[in-house]
Amino acid sequence: MSQHRRRLVSTRKTRRNVRAFLLTTVVAAVAIAVGAKLMIGPGSGPSADPLAMSVSGLARSHQAAELVQQRQQIILMTAATKSFKVVGSPKVAKIPPPVNPATSTASGSGGGAPIVPTAPPNPGTAQATAYKMLPSFGFSTDQFGCLNNIWTRESGWRYNAENASGAYGIPQALPGSKMATAGADWLTDPTTQIRWGLGYIKATYGSPCNAWAFWQVHGWY
């Protein structure tokens, strides 16, 4: 809640408490007057001061104690509205800016994200397709280990992997129809999905290892 909203809510509560305090005070005053009249009326003894006795009794009553307590609460709330402080602001995860492959490190790590060593994948697999496609996006094949870590966790490299959120395919595009920009066969072709996924990683994170570093912190990319 913003500082202005907190002050507005507190001010409204203070006004309600003030109205309640005034109403209680009026009721108490009427009670004092009625009690005094009854005690001063016929039948009261001449030796005592009826008004003084009535006021004294009211001061010791439960209603009087509540009035004092309400007054103290109003004083404290009024003072509190003058001392609000902004103690901090929420931190939002920031996506790293894209890295120019021409200025990245020789290994293609894109800004110094750690490389994940891995052997070349088996030929004929979706992993092998991605491995061969890396250089066409300006990435070193050293980046494959990071890419493999992400997509193994996201989809298990299955072209028909679906998520309840609507994410689909090897890169888990959300929604899956985004991958139509890479080819009309995005529903069934791993190559089309990989092409879209590498383009997304390059535009968003600069390199697969940058994307993997982000995934390790947030659990998504």
C-alpha positions in Angstrom: 0.0 0.0 0.0 1.4 3.4 -0.9 2.2 6.0 1.8 -0.6 8.3 0.6 -3.1 5.5 0.8 -2.0 4.5 4.3 -2.4 8.1 5.4 -5.9 8.4 3.8 -7.1 5.1 5.5 -5.6 6.2 8.8 -7.3 9.6 8.6 -10.7 8.0 7.9 -10.3 5.7 10.9 -9.3 8.6 13.1 -12.4 10.6 12.0 -14.7 7.6 12.8 -13.1 7.3 16.2 -13.5 11.0 16.9 -17.2 10.8 16.0 -17.6 7.7 18.2 -15.8 9.6 21.0 -18.1 12.6 20.7 -21.2 10.5 20.6 -20.1 8.6 23.7 -19.3 11.9 25.4 -22.8 13.3 24.7 -24.5 10.2 26.0 -22.4 10.4 29.2 -23.2 14.0 29.7 -26.9 13.2 29.4 -26.5 10.4 31.9 -24.8 12.8 34.3 -27.6 15.4 34.0 -30.4 12.8 34.5 -28.5 11.2 37.4 -28.0 14.5 39.0 -31.6 15.5 38.6 -32.8 12.3 40.2 -30.5 12.6 43.2 -31.2 16.3 43.7 -35.0 15.8 43.5 -37.4 15.1 46.4 -36.4 12.4 48.8 -32.6 13.1 48.8 -31.0 13.7 52.1 -30.0 17.3 53.1 -26.6 16.2 54.4 -25.0 15.2 51.1 -24.3 17.1 47.9 -26.2 15.0 45.4 -24.5 16.5 42.3 -21.1 15.9 43.7 -22.0 12.3 44.5 -23.4 11.7 41.0 -20.3 13.1 39.3 -18.0 11.1 41.7 -19.9 7.9 40.9 -19.7 8.5 37.2 -16.0 9.1 37.3 -15.5 5.7 38.8 -17.9 4.0 36.3 -17.1 1.6 33.5 -18.3 4.2 30.9 -15.9 6.8 32.2 -13.0 4.4 31.9 -14.0 3.6 28.3 -14.1 7.3 27.5 -10.6 7.8 28.8 -9.3 4.8 26.9 -10.9 6.0 23.6 -9.4 9.5 24.1 -5.9 8.0 24.5 -6.4 5.8 21.4 -7.4 8.9 19.3 -4.4 10.8 20.5 -2.0 7.9 19.6 -3.6 7.4 16.2 -3.4 11.1 15.4 0.3 11.1 16.3 0.9 8.0 14.2 -0.5 9.5 11.0 2.2 12.2 11.2 5.1 9.7 11.4 4.6 7.3 8.5 7.8 6.4 6.7 8.6 4.6 3.5 10.7 1.7 4.7 11.5 0.3 1.2 10.3 -0.7 -2.2 9.8 -4.2 -3.6 12.6 -5.6 -5.8 11.6 -6.8 -9.3 13.7 -9.3 -11.1 15.4 -7.7 -14.1 16.1 -9.5 -17.3 19.7 -8.9 -18.5 19.9 -6.8 -21.7 20.8 -8.6 -24.9 24.5 -9.1 -25.6 26.1 -8.3 -28.9 27.8 -11.5 -30.1 30.5 -9.4 -31.7 31.5 -8.0 -28.3 31.0 -11.2 -26.2 33.7 -13.5 -25.0 35.5 -15.8 -27.4 33.7 -18.8 -26.1 30.3 -17.1 -26.8 29.2 -17.0 -23.1 27.7 -13.6 -23.7 28.8 -11.4 -20.8 30.7 -13.9 -18.7 28.0 -16.4 -17.7 29.7 -19.7 -16.7 29.9 -22.4 -19.4 28.4 -25.8 -18.6 30.7 -28.4 -20.2 29.0 -31.2 -22.1 29.7 -33.7 -24.9 28.1 -33.3 -28.3 24.6 -34.9 -28.4 23.7 -38.0 -30.3 23.1 -37.5 -34.1 19.5 -37.4 -35.2 18.1 -36.1 -31.9 16.5 -32.7 -31.2 19.6 -31.9 -29.1 21.8 -32.5 -32.1 19.7 -30.2 -34.2 20.0 -27.4 -31.6 23.8 -28.1 -31.3 24.2 -27.6 -35.1 22.0 -24.5 -35.1 23.9 -22.6 -32.4 26.5 -21.0 -34.7 23.8 -19.6 -37.0 22.7 -17.4 -34.0 26.2 -16.3 -33.2 26.7 -18.8 -30.3 29.6 -21.1 -29.7 28.8 -24.8 -29.4 30.2 -24.4 -25.9 26.8 -22.9 -25.1 25.0 -26.2 -25.7 25.4 -27.4 -22.1 23.5 -24.3 -20.8 20.8 -24.8 -23.4 20.5 -28.4 -22.6 20.1 -27.7 -18.9 17.2 -25.3 -19.6 15.2 -27.3 -22.2 15.8 -30.6 -20.4 14.0 -29.1 -17.4 11.4 -27.2 -19.4 10.2 -30.0 -21.7 12.6 -32.9 -21.8 13.3 -31.9 -25.4 9.8 -33.2 -26.4 8.2 -31.3 -29.2 4.7 -32.0 -27.9 5.3 -31.1 -24.2 2.4 -29.1 -22.8 2.0 -27.2 -19.6 -1.2 -26.3 -17.9 -0.3 -22.6 -18.2 -0.5 -22.9 -22.0 3.3 -23.3 -22.7 4.1 -25.7 -25.5 7.0 -27.4 -27.2 10.7 -27.8 -26.6 11.3 -24.2 -25.6 7.9 -24.0 -23.8 6.7 -20.9 -25.6 3.9 -19.2 -23.9 1.5 -19.3 -25.7 2.8 -22.0 -28.1 1.4 -20.1 -31.0 4.2 -17.6 -30.7 6.4 -20.2 -32.5 4.3 -19.7 -35.7 6.7 -16.8 -36.5 9.4 -19.5 -37.1 7.2 -21.8 -39.2 3.7 -23.0 -39.8 4.6 -26.4 -38.6 5.5 -25.3 -35.1 3.1 -27.8 -33.5 5.0 -30.8 -34.7 8.5 -29.8 -36.0 11.3 -29.8 -33.4 13.5 -27.8 -35.8 11.0 -25.0 -36.0 10.6 -24.9 -32.3 14.3 -24.8 -31.7 14.8 -22.0 -34.2 12.2 -19.9 -32.4 13.6 -20.8 -29.0 17.2 -19.8 -29.9 15.9 -16.5 -31.3 14.0 -15.8 -28.1 17.0 -16.5 -26.0 19.3 -14.3 -28.1 16.8 -11.4 -28.1 16.0 -11.7 -24.3 19.2 -12.9 -22.7 22.0 -12.6 -25.2 23.1 -16.3 -24.9 22.0 -19.7 -23.6 24.4 -19.4 -20.6 22.9 -16.0 -19.7 19.5 -17.6 -19.9 20.6 -20.6 -17.8 22.0 -18.2 -15.1 18.7 -16.4 -14.9 16.8 -19.8 -14.8 18.8 -20.9 -11.9 17.8 -17.9 -9.8 14.1 -17.7 -10.8 13.1 -21.2 -12.1 11.9 -19.9 -15.4 13.4 -18.0 -18.3 
